[in-house]
């Protein structure tokens, strides 16, 4: 776990979280503009659709995906790395690139969704839902998805990465990375979209969601998390619908 590629991966995850913090930095910290220049800090903190444009939103979602999803896949990455020590021609970087490619695609779609929701005034400039119907709908979809067979199938693969990689080993690291990314997407897309409920740039939400997604993918603990989380989300949806819609 101390090989250079692991150090690089951990550094990249940490850098993504630091970048997200700088984008969401509170107003009092922005006073550092007196040192670094006001325009510099404003450009980091402003990730709204009207001011930053679609490409900046894609970059922000890509950072979120890397910061939140890479930690959840560390056991799978470690399993692949262990297997690759006994094989020739494997490339850990190719696996990681395939995995992140899937989440980059998700980031593009999420940014487009944010732009569309902003234009119909369903979310504010910070990507937070201002619509009770949208909030209740997202919570309902995420809650129901916790009980779906697709989610269970994807979680099963994430919880047993050794079996997963052995089944597809001959496809090579790039395609294995794509497969792993798609499986993780199948596990987590609905929870990721709850960023529109918790706030796209809300670090507390991102931290909590990351922990929940990590716990879900653990072989033993995960089974105790998935369905109770689904119940909690559906209760939250009902409460929002009753109080706001």
N, C-alpha and C positions, 0 to 999 in steps of 0.2 A: 504493500500500500504506500510505500515511500518512493516508488519509481517516478522518474521525471514526468511521465504522462499523467500520473495521479496528482502530483503537485500542480501541474498545469491545469487540470480539471478543477481542483479545489480553488485555485487562484481565480479561475474564470467565474465560478459560482459566486465567490466572495465579491469579485469585481461587479458582477451583475447586481447584487444586492446593494453595493455602495452606489452604483449609478442610479438605481431606483430611489434610494434615499435622497440623493442630490436632486432628483426630479421632484420629489415630494417634500422637500425641505420646508419647514415652517417659516412663517414670515419673519420671525425674529432672527433666524439664521441668515436670511437673505440680506441682512444688514452688512454681512461680510462683503457685499458688493462694493463697499467703500475701499476694500483692499484689492479685490479681484476685478472690479468693474461691474456696474449694475447690469449692463446688457448681458454679460457672461452668465450671471446667476439667473436672470430672467429667462434666458434661452433654455437653461436646464430645467427650470421649474414649470415652464409653460408647455404643456403637452395636450392642450385643448384642440379640438378639431378646427375651430375657426382661426386660431393663431398659428398652429404648427403644421397643419395639413396632414394628408393621409400618410405620407412616408414617415413622418415623425411618430405617428400613432403606431404604425407597423413596427418601428424600432422599439417603441416602448413596450408593446405586447411581446415582441421577441425577447426583450430583456426579462420581462415577467415570466415568460415560459421557461427560459433558461434557468433563472433563479429558483423557480418553484418546482420545475419538473426534474431537472438533473439530480437533485438530492433524492427524489423518490426512486430513481432508477439506479442508485449506487450499488445495491446488492446485485442487480443484473449485470452492471458493468464489471463488478468484481468477479462474478462467475465467468463471464466471457474472458476476462483477462487470465484467470486461472486455467481455463481450457486452452487458451492460445499458447501458453507456455509449452504445451506438448505438441503443438502443430507448427507447421511452417507456412509462411505466406499470409499470416493473419496481421491485420493492422487495426489497433485499437482506435486510432484516429478516424479510420473509415467507418467503424461502427458508430462512433459518436457523431460523425458528420451525417450519417443516414438518420440517426435518431433526431437530431436537431432540425434536419430538413423538414420532417413531418411537422414539428412544432412551429417552424417558420411559416409553413403553409397555413396552419391554424391561426397564426398571428395576423396574416393578411386578411383572413376571413373575419377575425374578431375586430380588426381595425375598420373594415368596411361596415360591419354591423354597428360599431360605435358611431361612425360617421352618419349612417342612416338614422339611428336612434336620436342623435343630436339634432338632425335636421327636422325631425318631427316633434322635437322638444320632449322626448321621453326620458332623456338623460341630460344632465347639465354639462357645463364645459369640462368638468373633472371626471366625467364618465359615470356619475352616480345617478341611479334611477330617481326620477321625480314623478314617476307614474306608479300608483298603487297597483294597477292592473299588470304592468310589466314586472314589478317586484314579485307579486303573487304568482304570476305565470312562471317566472324563472325558478322560484323556490319549488313550485309544484313539479315542474319538469325534472329538476335536480333530485327532488325527493322520490318521485316515481322511478327514476332511472336507477336509483340505489337498489331497487328490487328486480331489475330486469335481468333476463338471461344473458344478454349481451355483456352487461357489466360484470356479471359473475364469471363468464367465460374469459373475459380479458383479465380480470383479477387473478384467476387461476393460473394464467400464464405468467403474470408478473410475480406471483408468489412462489413459483417453481421455475426459476430461470434456467436451471441446469437442464431440465427436461425440454424446455422451449428451445434452447440453443442446440442441443443434440439432435432434435428433430429437423432443424433447418441448417445445420452446420455447413453442409456442402454448398449452400448458396453464397457463402462468403460474407465478410464483415459489413460491406455496404448494404446489401439486401437484408442482412440480419438486423442492422441498425434501423432500416426502414420498417421492418416488421415489428421490432420492439417499440419504435415510436408510434406506430399505428395501434398497437396493443395498449400502450400507455394513454394514448388519445382516447381510446375506447373506454378506459377506466375513468378518465378525469375531465373530459371536455365540459360536462354539465357543471361540475364544481368550479371549473375555471371561469365559466360564464357568470357565476355568482359575483364576480368582480363588479358587475354592473349594479349589484345590490349593495355590496360592502364598500364600493368605491374603487375605481380602477387604480388609483394611486394611493390607496389606503394600506400602509405597511402592516398595520395590525391584522387586517384581513388576510393579506398575503402570507404573513407568518403563520396564522392559525390554519389557513387552508393547506399550506405546505405540510404542516404537522399531521393534519388529518389524512392527507393523501399518502404520506409516508406510513402512518399506522395502518391504513387500509391494505397496503401491499405486504405487510408482514404476515407470514404464514399462519401464525396462531392468533395474534392479537387482532389481525385484520377482520376476522370473522365476527368479532365482538363489536366492531365499529360500523360496518357498512349499513346494516339494516336499522340499528338505532339512530344512526345519522339520518337515514331516510325518513324515519318517523319524525325526528326533530324538524327536518326541513318542511315536511307536510304540515306539521302543527304551525310552524312559522308562516307558511303560505296561507293557512286558514285564518290566522290572526290578522295578517295584513289585509286579506280580503274582507274580513268582518269589520275592520276599523277604518279602512280607507277607500275601498272600492264601492 
